Amino acid sequence: MADSPEELQKHMKTYTIVGITLILFTFITVGVAEFAKTGSFALDVAIGLLIATFKAGLVAFIFMHLNHEKPMIYRILVFTLFFAAGGMVLFILALKDPISL
């Protein structure tokens, strides 16, 4: 918790900036989905997933207070990001699979 009004104002400023950034990136996501067709569905999905990953990381870092955690949390987070990236790659590879049902 904040100990002084100045510290509370500092936190409010940070939360406001993060909130505006999340709203901005939501509009960017919609813009990419609607207007920036690259011709490759897999690339469009990858761009959308990268934007979503950035937004999720921002929420976790600021609103879930991961910026004040111990180093062990960061090691776990790195493994989580590694597996999330692997999941994205597998998803994109599954889209390219020539076998259809």
C-alpha positions in Angstrom: 0.0 0.0 0.0 1.0 3.6 -0.5 2.4 5.4 2.5 1.9 8.9 1.3 -0.3 10.8 -1.2 2.7 11.4 -3.4 3.4 7.6 -3.7 -0.3 7.0 -4.4 -0.2 9.6 -7.2 2.8 7.9 -8.6 1.0 4.5 -8.7 -2.1 6.1 -10.1 0.0 7.6 -12.9 1.6 4.3 -13.7 -1.8 2.5 -13.7 -3.3 5.2 -16.0 -0.4 4.9 -18.5 -0.7 1.1 -18.5 -4.5 1.3 -18.9 -4.1 3.7 -21.9 -1.5 1.4 -23.4 -3.7 -1.6 -23.1 -6.6 0.3 -24.7 -4.3 1.5 -27.5 -3.0 -2.1 -28.2 -6.6 -3.3 -28.2 -7.3 -0.9 -31.1 -4.1 -2.0 -32.8 -5.2 -5.6 -32.5 -8.5 -4.8 -34.1 -6.8 -2.8 -36.8 -4.4 -5.6 -37.6 -7.3 -8.1 -37.7 -9.4 -5.9 -40.0 -7.1 -4.0 -42.2 -3.6 -5.5 -42.2 -4.2 -8.7 -44.1 -0.7 -10.1 -44.9 -2.0 -12.8 -47.2 -0.9 -15.5 -44.8 -3.4 -16.6 -42.1 -0.6 -18.0 -40.0 1.3 -14.7 -40.0 -1.9 -12.8 -39.1 -2.5 -15.1 -36.2 1.2 -14.8 -35.1 0.9 -11.0 -35.1 -2.3 -11.2 -33.1 -0.7 -13.6 -30.6 2.4 -11.4 -30.2 0.2 -8.4 -29.4 -1.8 -10.4 -27.0 1.3 -11.7 -25.3 2.6 -8.2 -24.9 -0.6 -7.1 -23.3 -0.8 -10.1 -21.0 2.8 -9.5 -19.9 2.0 -5.9 -19.2 -0.9 -6.9 -17.0 1.1 -9.5 -15.2 4.1 -7.2 -14.6 2.1 -4.1 -13.4 -1.3 -5.2 -12.1 -0.2 -8.5 -10.7 2.9 -6.8 -9.2 5.5 -9.2 -10.7 7.8 -6.2 -10.9 8.3 -6.5 -7.1 8.8 -10.3 -6.9 11.8 -12.4 -6.1 14.2 -13.8 -8.8 12.7 -17.3 -8.6 9.4 -15.9 -10.0 11.3 -14.6 -13.0 12.9 -18.0 -13.6 9.4 -19.6 -13.6 8.1 -16.8 -15.9 10.9 -17.5 -18.4 9.9 -21.2 -18.6 6.3 -20.2 -18.9 7.1 -17.8 -21.8 9.2 -20.5 -23.4 6.3 -23.0 -23.4 3.9 -20.3 -24.5 6.1 -19.5 -27.5 6.3 -23.3 -28.2 2.5 -23.5 -28.1 2.3 -20.6 -30.6 4.8 -22.4 -32.9 2.8 -25.6 -32.7 -0.4 -23.8 -33.4 1.1 -22.2 -36.5 2.5 -25.5 -37.7 -0.9 -27.2 -37.2 -2.4 -24.6 -39.5 0.1 -25.7 -42.2 -0.6 -29.4 -41.7 -1.7 -30.9 -45.1 -3.9 -33.5 -43.5 -7.5 -32.5 -43.3 -10.5 -34.3 -41.7 
